[in-house]
């Protein structure tokens, strides 16, 4: 059966107990296929995660992987609202882990994350002065 999707996209679709198989053109936008260009086949889990994408398989068969490591330093300031500082660390790690597992939006890139790890993480207390306090120490030096 032909199924329509957001943005006017269409696909040949067949539902199974563990997900749905979609067959589309190489761009992933239409069920109209070309006899000259291989179709794109996707298996999508019930939670909408992609279990298989034939585009990635064809790319991998054509050449060896070009692996790189990207190291990212990020500083995030939390208002703890009475929570323990470890809550902030755990929450941030979970958020980043979830975002990495989701990956980039479909059709944005062919690059794929093969693994990730947290190299180091530390919790630092912010050195913030209350706006109601006045620092007179600089006046003493005059």
Secondary structure by P-SEA (a helix, b strand, c coil): cccccccbbbbbccccccbbbbbbccccccccccccbbbbbbbbcccccccccaaaaaaaaacccbbbbbbbbbbbbbccccccaaaaaaaaaaaaaaaaaacccccccccccccccccbbbbbbbbccccccccccccccc
